[in-house]
Amino acid sequence: MTDKILLIRMAEAGDVLSVGLPAVRYFKTKFPNADISVLTYGDCAGFFTIAEPSVSLITLPQDEWPENIINAIETFLGLAEKIIGQGFSRIVNLDTAFMPCFLARFFKRRG
């Protein structure tokens, strides 16, 4: 069975370039037969598309991350349900922002 790995990196462009892309390359080396996906935010998906076209992307468009915390939690829980349905065997949060960490904690509690 092939590993399905999701890497979460939703920070700004500089963080995606300095942390997200090297992490993808590390995981591709460590798990050469895995299907790797990246959850990212806004326009950052373009960096992954250009630099690592074999990686699948899950993107939260910039206008779908509400400023209001309750609305943001609802948006992220809806996103979580979609991600859970994809059957990832490993989910790695590479982010430190509140909402990606909230999402990662939700996944951990769901098993």
Biopython code that builds the backbone (N, CA, C, O; Angstrom):
import numpy as np
from Bio.PDB.StructureBuilder import StructureBuilder

atoms = [
    (1, "MET", "N", (0.830, -1.181, 0.000)),
    (1, "MET", "CA", (0.000, 0.000, 0.000)),
    (1, "MET", "C", (0.881, 1.253, 0.000)),
    (1, "MET", "O", (1.840, 1.336, 0.767)),
    (2, "THR", "N", (0.568, 2.199, -0.834)),
    (2, "THR", "CA", (1.335, 3.432, -0.949)),
    (2, "THR", "C", (0.940, 4.407, 0.146)),
    (2, "THR", "O", (-0.242, 4.611, 0.423)),
    (3, "ASP", "N", (1.952, 5.008, 0.766)),
    (3, "ASP", "CA", (1.691, 6.065, 1.749)),
    (3, "ASP", "C", (1.085, 7.273, 1.050)),
    (3, "ASP", "O", (1.485, 7.639, -0.055)),
    (4, "LYS", "N", (0.116, 7.882, 1.717)),
    (4, "LYS", "CA", (-0.431, 9.162, 1.274)),
    (4, "LYS", "C", (-0.077, 10.165, 2.353)),
    (4, "LYS", "O", (-0.532, 10.059, 3.492)),
    (5, "ILE", "N", (0.741, 11.139, 1.984)),
    (5, "ILE", "CA", (1.251, 12.100, 2.952)),
    (5, "ILE", "C", (0.724, 13.486, 2.611)),
    (5, "ILE", "O", (0.769, 13.919, 1.460)),
    (6, "LEU", "N", (0.225, 14.172, 3.633)),
    (6, "LEU", "CA", (-0.194, 15.558, 3.483)),
    (6, "LEU", "C", (0.736, 16.436, 4.304)),
    (6, "LEU", "O", (0.907, 16.219, 5.503)),
    (7, "LEU", "N", (1.335, 17.429, 3.655)),
    (7, "LEU", "CA", (2.147, 18.431, 4.327)),
    (7, "LEU", "C", (1.343, 19.724, 4.366)),
    (7, "LEU", "O", (0.797, 20.155, 3.350)),
    (8, "ILE", "N", (1.275, 20.338, 5.538)),
    (8, "ILE", "CA", (0.528, 21.578, 5.701)),
    (8, "ILE", "C", (1.524, 22.723, 5.829)),
    (8, "ILE", "O", (2.329, 22.754, 6.759)),
    (9, "ARG", "N", (1.463, 23.660, 4.892)),
    (9, "ARG", "CA", (2.276, 24.883, 4.966)),
    (9, "ARG", "C", (1.454, 26.005, 4.369)),
    (9, "ARG", "O", (1.352, 26.123, 3.148)),
    (10, "MET", "N", (0.862, 26.837, 5.229)),
    (10, "MET", "CA", (-0.083, 27.849, 4.776)),
    (10, "MET", "C", (0.400, 29.266, 5.025)),
    (10, "MET", "O", (-0.383, 30.206, 4.891)),
    (11, "ALA", "N", (1.652, 29.450, 5.379)),
    (11, "ALA", "CA", (2.164, 30.779, 5.681)),
    (11, "ALA", "C", (2.435, 31.572, 4.398)),
    (11, "ALA", "O", (2.056, 31.158, 3.303)),
    (12, "GLU", "N", (3.074, 32.677, 4.557)),
    (12, "GLU", "CA", (3.368, 33.580, 3.437)),
    (12, "GLU", "C", (4.364, 32.957, 2.454)),
    (12, "GLU", "O", (4.967, 31.921, 2.732)),
    (13, "ALA", "N", (4.519, 33.604, 1.318)),
    (13, "ALA", "CA", (5.335, 33.084, 0.217)),
    (13, "ALA", "C", (6.771, 32.769, 0.644)),
    (13, "ALA", "O", (7.296, 31.714, 0.288)),
    (14, "GLY", "N", (7.404, 33.650, 1.387)),
    (14, "GLY", "CA", (8.786, 33.403, 1.809)),
    (14, "GLY", "C", (8.915, 32.138, 2.647)),
    (14, "GLY", "O", (9.888, 31.395, 2.520)),
    (15, "ASP", "N", (7.929, 31.900, 3.504)),
    (15, "ASP", "CA", (7.935, 30.694, 4.336)),
    (15, "ASP", "C", (7.716, 29.448, 3.490)),
    (15, "ASP", "O", (8.323, 28.406, 3.736)),
    (16, "VAL", "N", (6.859, 29.560, 2.508)),
    (16, "VAL", "CA", (6.616, 28.415, 1.629)),
    (16, "VAL", "C", (7.889, 28.074, 0.864)),
    (16, "VAL", "O", (8.227, 26.901, 0.705)),
    (17, "LEU", "N", (8.591, 29.093, 0.393)),
    (17, "LEU", "CA", (9.818, 28.860, -0.367)),
    (17, "LEU", "C", (10.951, 28.338, 0.513)),
    (17, "LEU", "O", (11.733, 27.493, 0.078)),
    (18, "SER", "N", (11.046, 28.835, 1.748)),
    (18, "SER", "CA", (12.171, 28.429, 2.599)),
    (18, "SER", "C", (11.897, 27.195, 3.446)),
    (18, "SER", "O", (12.840, 26.538, 3.888)),
    (19, "VAL", "N", (10.628, 26.862, 3.685)),
    (19, "VAL", "CA", (10.282, 25.698, 4.503)),
    (19, "VAL", "C", (9.473, 24.672, 3.707)),
    (19, "VAL", "O", (9.802, 23.486, 3.706)),
    (20, "GLY", "N", (8.430, 25.121, 3.041)),
    (20, "GLY", "CA", (7.516, 24.206, 2.351)),
    (20, "GLY", "C", (8.167, 23.402, 1.240)),
    (20, "GLY", "O", (8.072, 22.175, 1.227)),
    (21, "LEU", "N", (8.823, 24.071, 0.315)),
    (21, "LEU", "CA", (9.446, 23.344, -0.800)),
    (21, "LEU", "C", (10.569, 22.413, -0.343)),
    (21, "LEU", "O", (10.613, 21.268, -0.793)),
    (22, "PRO", "N", (11.487, 22.857, 0.539)),
    (22, "PRO", "CA", (12.490, 21.911, 1.026)),
    (22, "PRO", "C", (11.867, 20.710, 1.753)),
    (22, "PRO", "O", (12.380, 19.595, 1.662)),
    (23, "ALA", "N", (10.772, 20.937, 2.467)),
    (23, "ALA", "CA", (10.103, 19.825, 3.153)),
    (23, "ALA", "C", (9.536, 18.831, 2.150)),
    (23, "ALA", "O", (9.657, 17.621, 2.335)),
    (24, "VAL", "N", (8.921, 19.335, 1.094)),
    (24, "VAL", "CA", (8.403, 18.445, 0.058)),
    (24, "VAL", "C", (9.540, 17.606, -0.510)),
    (24, "VAL", "O", (9.396, 16.396, -0.679)),
    (25, "ARG", "N", (10.650, 18.234, -0.799)),
    (25, "ARG", "CA", (11.797, 17.503, -1.371)),
    (25, "ARG", "C", (12.346, 16.477, -0.386)),
    (25, "ARG", "O", (12.739, 15.381, -0.785)),
    (26, "TYR", "N", (12.375, 16.823, 0.884)),
    (26, "TYR", "CA", (12.816, 15.871, 1.907)),
    (26, "TYR", "C", (11.885, 14.656, 1.948)),
    (26, "TYR", "O", (12.354, 13.518, 1.932)),
    (27, "PHE", "N", (10.577, 14.889, 2.001)),
    (27, "PHE", "CA", (9.623, 13.787, 2.070)),
    (27, "PHE", "C", (9.644, 12.942, 0.800)),
    (27, "PHE", "O", (9.447, 11.729, 0.866)),
    (28, "LYS", "N", (9.879, 13.565, -0.354)),
    (28, "LYS", "CA", (9.981, 12.798, -1.594)),
    (28, "LYS", "C", (11.194, 11.881, -1.555)),
    (28, "LYS", "O", (11.144, 10.775, -2.094)),
    (29, "THR", "N", (12.281, 12.317, -0.929)),
    (29, "THR", "CA", (13.475, 11.489, -0.784)),
    (29, "THR", "C", (13.268, 10.391, 0.248)),
    (29, "THR", "O", (13.635, 9.238, 0.022)),
    (30, "LYS", "N", (12.678, 10.754, 1.381)),
    (30, "LYS", "CA", (12.478, 9.793, 2.476)),
    (30, "LYS", "C", (11.405, 8.755, 2.143)),
    (30, "LYS", "O", (11.504, 7.606, 2.573)),
    (31, "PHE", "N", (10.384, 9.148, 1.384)),
    (31, "PHE", "CA", (9.275, 8.263, 1.012)),
    (31, "PHE", "C", (9.091, 8.314, -0.513)),
    (31, "PHE", "O", (8.126, 8.902, -1.000)),
    (32, "PRO", "N", (10.007, 7.706, -1.259)),
    (32, "PRO", "CA", (9.993, 7.854, -2.730)),
    (32, "PRO", "C", (8.750, 7.305, -3.412)),
    (32, "PRO", "O", (8.432, 7.732, -4.522)),
    (33, "ASN", "N", (8.046, 6.386, -2.796)),
    (33, "ASN", "CA", (6.851, 5.812, -3.415)),
    (33, "ASN", "C", (5.549, 6.426, -2.906)),
    (33, "ASN", "O", (4.462, 5.996, -3.292)),
    (34, "ALA", "N", (5.660, 7.421, -2.047)),
    (34, "ALA", "CA", (4.466, 8.029, -1.451)),
    (34, "ALA", "C", (3.805, 9.011, -2.413)),
    (34, "ALA", "O", (4.453, 9.629, -3.258)),
    (35, "ASP", "N", (2.498, 9.127, -2.250)),
    (35, "ASP", "CA", (1.749, 10.196, -2.914)),
    (35, "ASP", "C", (1.754, 11.371, -1.948)),
    (35, "ASP", "O", (1.202, 11.290, -0.851)),
    (36, "ILE", "N", (2.379, 12.453, -2.363)),
    (36, "ILE", "CA", (2.522, 13.610, -1.477)),
    (36, "ILE", "C", (1.603, 14.728, -1.949)),
    (36, "ILE", "O", (1.547, 15.072, -3.129)),
    (37, "SER", "N", (0.885, 15.281, -0.973)),
    (37, "SER", "CA", (0.016, 16.425, -1.218)),
    (37, "SER", "C", (0.436, 17.543, -0.273)),
    (37, "SER", "O", (1.025, 17.301, 0.780)),
    (38, "VAL", "N", (0.120, 18.769, -0.673)),
    (38, "VAL", "CA", (0.415, 19.937, 0.155)),
    (38, "VAL", "C", (-0.860, 20.748, 0.320)),
    (38, "VAL", "O", (-1.554, 21.048, -0.652)),
    (39, "LEU", "N", (-1.154, 21.094, 1.560)),
    (39, "LEU", "CA", (-2.230, 22.035, 1.851)),
    (39, "LEU", "C", (-1.573, 23.394, 2.007)),
    (39, "LEU", "O", (-0.726, 23.590, 2.879)),
    (40, "THR", "N", (-1.968, 24.331, 1.154)),
    (40, "THR", "CA", (-1.388, 25.660, 1.200)),
    (40, "THR", "C", (-2.481, 26.699, 1.030)),
    (40, "THR", "O", (-3.662, 26.369, 0.930)),
    (41, "TYR", "N", (-2.076, 27.941, 1.000)),
    (41, "TYR", "CA", (-3.003, 29.051, 1.111)),
    (41, "TYR", "C", (-2.783, 30.059, -0.008)),
    (41, "TYR", "O", (-1.646, 30.390, -0.344)),
    (42, "GLY", "N", (-3.864, 30.535, -0.572)),
    (42, "GLY", "CA", (-3.809, 31.624, -1.539)),
    (42, "GLY", "C", (-2.928, 31.334, -2.733)),
    (42, "GLY", "O", (-2.969, 30.246, -3.308)),
    (43, "ASP", "N", (-2.136, 32.318, -3.095)),
    (43, "ASP", "CA", (-1.290, 32.228, -4.285)),
    (43, "ASP", "C", (-0.053, 31.340, -4.106)),
    (43, "ASP", "O", (0.667, 31.094, -5.074)),
    (44, "CYS", "N", (0.200, 30.863, -2.907)),
    (44, "CYS", "CA", (1.395, 30.046, -2.664)),
    (44, "CYS", "C", (1.373, 28.737, -3.448)),
    (44, "CYS", "O", (2.421, 28.128, -3.666)),
    (45, "ALA", "N", (0.208, 28.307, -3.865)),
    (45, "ALA", "CA", (0.107, 27.067, -4.641)),
    (45, "ALA", "C", (0.957, 27.143, -5.902)),
    (45, "ALA", "O", (1.495, 26.130, -6.347)),
    (46, "GLY", "N", (1.082, 28.314, -6.472)),
    (46, "GLY", "CA", (1.868, 28.483, -7.691)),
    (46, "GLY", "C", (3.314, 28.069, -7.531)),
    (46, "GLY", "O", (3.905, 27.535, -8.470)),
    (47, "PHE", "N", (3.900, 28.300, -6.370)),
    (47, "PHE", "CA", (5.287, 27.902, -6.144)),
    (47, "PHE", "C", (5.439, 26.387, -6.226)),
    (47, "PHE", "O", (6.388, 25.881, -6.824)),
    (48, "PHE", "N", (4.499, 25.673, -5.620)),
    (48, "PHE", "CA", (4.555, 24.217, -5.655)),
    (48, "PHE", "C", (4.301, 23.698, -7.073)),
    (48, "PHE", "O", (4.942, 22.743, -7.510)),
    (49, "THR", "N", (3.376, 24.320, -7.781)),
    (49, "THR", "CA", (3.063, 23.903, -9.145)),
    (49, "THR", "C", (4.286, 24.009, -10.043)),
    (49, "THR", "O", (4.535, 23.128, -10.866)),
    (50, "ILE", "N", (5.046, 25.079, -9.885)),
    (50, "ILE", "CA", (6.230, 25.296, -10.715)),
    (50, "ILE", "C", (7.397, 24.422, -10.257)),
    (50, "ILE", "O", (8.038, 23.768, -11.079)),
    (51, "ALA", "N", (7.675, 24.405, -8.961)),
    (51, "ALA", "CA", (8.876, 23.730, -8.446)),
    (51, "ALA", "C", (8.710, 22.230, -8.251)),
    (51, "ALA", "O", (9.681, 21.487, -8.393)),
    (52, "GLU", "N", (7.510, 21.766, -7.930)),
    (52, "GLU", "CA", (7.253, 20.351, -7.653)),
    (52, "GLU", "C", (5.935, 19.928, -8.301)),
    (52, "GLU", "O", (4.960, 19.669, -7.595)),
    (53, "PRO", "N", (5.890, 19.855, -9.625)),
    (53, "PRO", "CA", (4.613, 19.582, -10.304)),
    (53, "PRO", "C", (4.014, 18.206, -10.012)),
    (53, "PRO", "O", (2.834, 17.985, -10.282)),
    (54, "SER", "N", (4.799, 17.280, -9.468)),
    (54, "SER", "CA", (4.257, 15.950, -9.179)),
    (54, "SER", "C", (3.463, 15.913, -7.875)),
    (54, "SER", "O", (2.809, 14.914, -7.572)),
    (55, "VAL", "N", (3.517, 16.980, -7.117)),
    (55, "VAL", "CA", (2.834, 17.048, -5.830)),
    (55, "VAL", "C", (1.403, 17.531, -6.050)),
    (55, "VAL", "O", (1.166, 18.488, -6.787)),
    (56, "SER", "N", (0.451, 16.858, -5.402)),
    (56, "SER", "CA", (-0.946, 17.288, -5.458)),
    (56, "SER", "C", (-1.147, 18.445, -4.493)),
    (56, "SER", "O", (-0.488, 18.523, -3.456)),
    (57, "LEU", "N", (-2.055, 19.335, -4.840)),
    (57, "LEU", "CA", (-2.293, 20.509, -4.005)),
    (57, "LEU", "C", (-3.732, 20.565, -3.510)),
    (57, "LEU", "O", (-4.680, 20.248, -4.229)),
    (58, "ILE", "N", (-3.853, 20.974, -2.272)),
    (58, "ILE", "CA", (-5.135, 21.341, -1.696)),
    (58, "ILE", "C", (-4.938, 22.801, -1.296)),
    (58, "ILE", "O", (-4.078, 23.114, -0.473)),
    (59, "THR", "N", (-5.720, 23.672, -1.869)),
    (59, "THR", "CA", (-5.514, 25.105, -1.642)),
    (59, "THR", "C", (-6.737, 25.733, -1.009)),
    (59, "THR", "O", (-7.866, 25.523, -1.451)),
    (60, "LEU", "N", (-6.497, 26.496, 0.019)),
    (60, "LEU", "CA", (-7.537, 27.318, 0.606)),
    (60, "LEU", "C", (-7.364, 28.710, -0.001)),
    (60, "LEU", "O", (-6.401, 29.406, 0.320)),
    (61, "PRO", "N", (-8.285, 29.123, -0.872)),
    (61, "PRO", "CA", (-8.157, 30.455, -1.475)),
    (61, "PRO", "C", (-8.149, 31.545, -0.406)),
    (61, "PRO", "O", (-8.773, 31.407, 0.646)),
    (62, "GLN", "N", (-7.438, 32.616, -0.691)),
    (62, "GLN", "CA", (-7.265, 33.688, 0.286)),
    (62, "GLN", "C", (-8.597, 34.241, 0.781)),
    (62, "GLN", "O", (-8.726, 34.569, 1.960)),
    (63, "ASP", "N", (-9.580, 34.349, -0.094)),
    (63, "ASP", "CA", (-10.867, 34.915, 0.314)),
    (63, "ASP", "C", (-11.728, 33.943, 1.114)),
    (63, "ASP", "O", (-12.808, 34.310, 1.576)),
    (64, "GLU", "N", (-11.258, 32.704, 1.284)),
    (64, "GLU", "CA", (-12.021, 31.725, 2.069)),
    (64, "GLU", "C", (-11.474, 31.540, 3.488)),
    (64, "GLU", "O", (-11.947, 30.668, 4.217)),
    (65, "TRP", "N", (-10.486, 32.346, 3.889)),
    (65, "TRP", "CA", (-9.968, 32.298, 5.248)),
    (65, "TRP", "C", (-10.512, 33.530, 5.968)),
    (65, "TRP", "O", (-9.897, 34.596, 5.922)),
    (66, "PRO", "N", (-11.656, 33.392, 6.629)),
    (66, "PRO", "CA", (-12.311, 34.549, 7.240)),
    (66, "PRO", "C", (-11.501, 35.146, 8.388)),
    (66, "PRO", "O", (-10.752, 34.446, 9.070)),
    (67, "GLU", "N", (-11.665, 36.441, 8.584)),
    (67, "GLU", "CA", (-11.015, 37.142, 9.699)),
    (67, "GLU", "C", (-11.642, 36.751, 11.036)),
    (67, "GLU", "O", (-10.941, 36.638, 12.042)),
    (68, "ASN", "N", (-12.946, 36.546, 11.049)),
    (68, "ASN", "CA", (-13.661, 36.183, 12.264)),
    (68, "ASN", "C", (-13.279, 34.752, 12.663)),
    (68, "ASN", "O", (-13.382, 33.832, 11.852)),
    (69, "ILE", "N", (-12.845, 34.571, 13.899)),
    (69, "ILE", "CA", (-12.328, 33.278, 14.355)),
    (69, "ILE", "C", (-13.371, 32.167, 14.277)),
    (69, "ILE", "O", (-13.039, 31.039, 13.915)),
    (70, "ILE", "N", (-14.611, 32.463, 14.607)),
    (70, "ILE", "CA", (-15.653, 31.428, 14.553)),
    (70, "ILE", "C", (-15.885, 30.995, 13.108)),
    (70, "ILE", "O", (-15.991, 29.802, 12.826)),
    (71, "ASN", "N", (-15.962, 31.952, 12.201)),
    (71, "ASN", "CA", (-16.135, 31.620, 10.789)),
    (71, "ASN", "C", (-14.922, 30.863, 10.251)),
    (71, "ASN", "O", (-15.065, 29.948, 9.440)),
    (72, "ALA", "N", (-13.732, 31.245, 10.703)),
    (72, "ALA", "CA", (-12.515, 30.559, 10.261)),
    (72, "ALA", "C", (-12.519, 29.105, 10.744)),
    (72, "ALA", "O", (-12.157, 28.200, 9.993)),
    (73, "ILE", "N", (-12.922, 28.885, 11.984)),
    (73, "ILE", "CA", (-12.983, 27.518, 12.514)),
    (73, "ILE", "C", (-13.966, 26.685, 11.703)),
    (73, "ILE", "O", (-13.682, 25.533, 11.374)),
    (74, "GLU", "N", (-15.108, 27.256, 11.381)),
    (74, "GLU", "CA", (-16.091, 26.531, 10.561)),
    (74, "GLU", "C", (-15.517, 26.194, 9.190)),
    (74, "GLU", "O", (-15.707, 25.084, 8.694)),
    (75, "THR", "N", (-14.817, 27.142, 8.575)),
    (75, "THR", "CA", (-14.195, 26.903, 7.270)),
    (75, "THR", "C", (-13.167, 25.783, 7.367)),
    (75, "THR", "O", (-13.137, 24.893, 6.518)),
    (76, "PHE", "N", (-12.331, 25.821, 8.387)),
    (76, "PHE", "CA", (-11.282, 24.820, 8.533)),
    (76, "PHE", "C", (-11.840, 23.444, 8.877)),
    (76, "PHE", "O", (-11.289, 22.431, 8.448)),
    (77, "LEU", "N", (-12.925, 23.396, 9.643)),
    (77, "LEU", "CA", (-13.539, 22.097, 9.934)),
    (77, "LEU", "C", (-14.144, 21.491, 8.666)),
    (77, "LEU", "O", (-14.076, 20.278, 8.470)),
    (78, "GLY", "N", (-14.729, 22.318, 7.812)),
    (78, "GLY", "CA", (-15.219, 21.828, 6.520)),
    (78, "GLY", "C", (-14.081, 21.312, 5.655)),
    (78, "GLY", "O", (-14.213, 20.279, 4.999)),
    (79, "LEU", "N", (-12.966, 22.027, 5.653)),
    (79, "LEU", "CA", (-11.774, 21.588, 4.933)),
    (79, "LEU", "C", (-11.250, 20.277, 5.515)),
    (79, "LEU", "O", (-10.829, 19.388, 4.775)),
    (80, "ALA", "N", (-11.276, 20.163, 6.835)),
    (80, "ALA", "CA", (-10.811, 18.944, 7.498)),
    (80, "ALA", "C", (-11.613, 17.727, 7.065)),
    (80, "ALA", "O", (-11.041, 16.664, 6.827)),
    (81, "GLU", "N", (-12.906, 17.866, 6.960)),
    (81, "GLU", "CA", (-13.751, 16.741, 6.535)),
    (81, "GLU", "C", (-13.383, 16.288, 5.123)),
    (81, "GLU", "O", (-13.353, 15.090, 4.845)),
    (82, "LYS", "N", (-13.104, 17.232, 4.238)),
    (82, "LYS", "CA", (-12.678, 16.875, 2.875)),
    (82, "LYS", "C", (-11.340, 16.142, 2.897)),
    (82, "LYS", "O", (-11.142, 15.173, 2.165)),
    (83, "ILE", "N", (-10.424, 16.613, 3.742)),
    (83, "ILE", "CA", (-9.099, 15.997, 3.827)),
    (83, "ILE", "C", (-9.192, 14.601, 4.421)),
    (83, "ILE", "O", (-8.541, 13.679, 3.929)),
    (84, "ILE", "N", (-9.980, 14.430, 5.458)),
    (84, "ILE", "CA", (-10.139, 13.111, 6.076)),
    (84, "ILE", "C", (-10.642, 12.101, 5.052)),
    (84, "ILE", "O", (-10.220, 10.945, 5.061)),
    (85, "GLY", "N", (-11.530, 12.525, 4.178)),
    (85, "GLY", "CA", (-12.068, 11.646, 3.150)),
    (85, "GLY", "C", (-11.047, 11.169, 2.133)),
    (85, "GLY", "O", (-11.309, 10.223, 1.390)),
    (86, "GLN", "N", (-9.891, 11.811, 2.090)),
    (86, "GLN", "CA", (-8.856, 11.417, 1.131)),
    (86, "GLN", "C", (-7.944, 10.315, 1.657)),
    (86, "GLN", "O", (-7.103, 9.813, 0.911)),
    (87, "GLY", "N", (-8.087, 9.931, 2.902)),
    (87, "GLY", "CA", (-7.378, 8.772, 3.442)),
    (87, "GLY", "C", (-5.867, 8.915, 3.568)),
    (87, "GLY", "O", (-5.128, 7.996, 3.216)),
    (88, "PHE", "N", (-5.403, 10.052, 4.064)),
    (88, "PHE", "CA", (-3.965, 10.228, 4.252)),
    (88, "PHE", "C", (-3.470, 9.319, 5.374)),
    (88, "PHE", "O", (-4.119, 9.183, 6.411)),
    (89, "SER", "N", (-2.319, 8.704, 5.153)),
    (89, "SER", "CA", (-1.726, 7.851, 6.178)),
    (89, "SER", "C", (-0.833, 8.656, 7.120)),
    (89, "SER", "O", (-0.510, 8.202, 8.218)),
    (90, "ARG", "N", (-0.440, 9.844, 6.689)),
    (90, "ARG", "CA", (0.450, 10.684, 7.494)),
    (90, "ARG", "C", (0.118, 12.144, 7.165)),
    (90, "ARG", "O", (0.027, 12.516, 5.995)),
    (91, "ILE", "N", (-0.063, 12.963, 8.197)),
    (91, "ILE", "CA", (-0.291, 14.390, 8.022)),
    (91, "ILE", "C", (0.740, 15.118, 8.867)),
    (91, "ILE", "O", (0.863, 14.874, 10.067)),
    (92, "VAL", "N", (1.483, 16.021, 8.223)),
    (92, "VAL", "CA", (2.560, 16.741, 8.900)),
    (92, "VAL", "C", (2.289, 18.237, 8.800)),
    (92, "VAL", "O", (2.195, 18.788, 7.703)),
    (93, "ASN", "N", (2.165, 18.887, 9.947)),
    (93, "ASN", "CA", (1.964, 20.332, 9.979)),
    (93, "ASN", "C", (3.319, 21.019, 10.073)),
    (93, "ASN", "O", (4.056, 20.818, 11.038)),
    (94, "LEU", "N", (3.644, 21.825, 9.078)),
    (94, "LEU", "CA", (4.896, 22.579, 9.041)),
    (94, "LEU", "C", (4.655, 24.053, 9.340)),
    (94, "LEU", "O", (5.523, 24.887, 9.084)),
    (95, "ASP", "N", (3.506, 24.373, 9.871)),
    (95, "ASP", "CA", (3.098, 25.751, 10.085)),
    (95, "ASP", "C", (3.009, 26.055, 11.570)),
    (95, "ASP", "O", (2.895, 25.144, 12.389)),
    (96, "THR", "N", (3.060, 27.335, 11.919)),
    (96, "THR", "CA", (2.926, 27.742, 13.317)),
    (96, "THR", "C", (1.738, 28.671, 13.542)),
    (96, "THR", "O", (1.465, 29.059, 14.678)),
    (97, "ALA", "N", (1.031, 29.031, 12.475)),
    (97, "ALA", "CA", (-0.141, 29.898, 12.620)),
    (97, "ALA", "C", (-1.259, 29.140, 13.337)),
    (97, "ALA", "O", (-1.320, 27.911, 13.298)),
    (98, "PHE", "N", (-2.138, 29.898, 13.991)),
    (98, "PHE", "CA", (-3.171, 29.282, 14.812)),
    (98, "PHE", "C", (-4.055, 28.310, 14.030)),
    (98, "PHE", "O", (-4.242, 27.173, 14.465)),
    (99, "MET", "N", (-4.599, 28.725, 12.893)),
    (99, "MET", "CA", (-5.570, 27.884, 12.196)),
    (99, "MET", "C", (-4.962, 26.587, 11.652)),
    (99, "MET", "O", (-5.586, 25.537, 11.806)),
    (100, "PRO", "N", (-3.784, 26.601, 11.029)),
    (100, "PRO", "CA", (-3.193, 25.313, 10.626)),
    (100, "PRO", "C", (-2.894, 24.408, 11.829)),
    (100, "PRO", "O", (-3.039, 23.189, 11.737)),
    (101, "CYS", "N", (-2.481, 24.997, 12.950)),
    (101, "CYS", "CA", (-2.237, 24.197, 14.154)),
    (101, "CYS", "C", (-3.546, 23.641, 14.708)),
    (101, "CYS", "O", (-3.591, 22.498, 15.163)),
    (102, "PHE", "N", (-4.606, 24.440, 14.672)),
    (102, "PHE", "CA", (-5.933, 23.971, 15.073)),
    (102, "PHE", "C", (-6.346, 22.786, 14.211)),
    (102, "PHE", "O", (-6.845, 21.780, 14.717)),
    (103, "LEU", "N", (-6.134, 22.914, 12.902)),
    (103, "LEU", "CA", (-6.480, 21.849, 11.964)),
    (103, "LEU", "C", (-5.669, 20.579, 12.262)),
    (103, "LEU", "O", (-6.223, 19.480, 12.285)),
    (104, "ALA", "N", (-4.371, 20.732, 12.487)),
    (104, "ALA", "CA", (-3.521, 19.576, 12.788)),
    (104, "ALA", "C", (-3.953, 18.899, 14.084)),
    (104, "ALA", "O", (-3.950, 17.671, 14.175)),
    (105, "ARG", "N", (-4.319, 19.683, 15.076)),
    (105, "ARG", "CA", (-4.782, 19.115, 16.347)),
    (105, "ARG", "C", (-6.091, 18.354, 16.149)),
    (105, "ARG", "O", (-6.314, 17.312, 16.765)),
    (106, "PHE", "N", (-6.950, 18.886, 15.285)),
    (106, "PHE", "CA", (-8.196, 18.217, 14.970)),
    (106, "PHE", "C", (-7.910, 16.849, 14.339)),
    (106, "PHE", "O", (-8.524, 15.847, 14.708)),
    (107, "PHE", "N", (-6.970, 16.818, 13.385)),
    (107, "PHE", "CA", (-6.606, 15.545, 12.755)),
    (107, "PHE", "C", (-6.057, 14.553, 13.778)),
    (107, "PHE", "O", (-6.384, 13.367, 13.736)),
    (108, "LYS", "N", (-5.225, 15.040, 14.693)),
    (108, "LYS", "CA", (-4.650, 14.151, 15.707)),
    (108, "LYS", "C", (-5.746, 13.546, 16.577)),
    (108, "LYS", "O", (-5.706, 12.357, 16.893)),
    (109, "ARG", "N", (-6.703, 14.344, 16.955)),
    (109, "ARG", "CA", (-7.792, 13.834, 17.794)),
    (109, "ARG", "C", (-8.701, 12.873, 17.041)),
    (109, "ARG", "O", (-9.309, 11.986, 17.639)),
    (110, "ARG", "N", (-8.791, 13.051, 15.728)),
    (110, "ARG", "CA", (-9.602, 12.154, 14.898)),
    (110, "ARG", "C", (-8.875, 10.853, 14.581)),
    (110, "ARG", "O", (-9.475, 9.891, 14.102)),
    (111, "GLY", "N", (-7.572, 10.841, 14.855)),
    (111, "GLY", "CA", (-6.809, 9.619, 14.617)),
    (111, "GLY", "C", (-6.230, 9.563, 13.239)),
    (111, "GLY", "O", (-5.559, 8.591, 12.890)),
]
sb = StructureBuilder()
sb.init_structure("model")
sb.init_model(0)
sb.init_chain("A")
sb.init_seg("    ")
for serial, (resi, resn, name, xyz) in enumerate(atoms, 1):
    if name == "N":
        sb.init_residue(resn, " ", resi, " ")
    sb.init_atom(name, np.array(xyz, "f"), 0.0, 1.0, " ", f" {name:<3s}", serial, name[0])
structure = sb.get_structure()
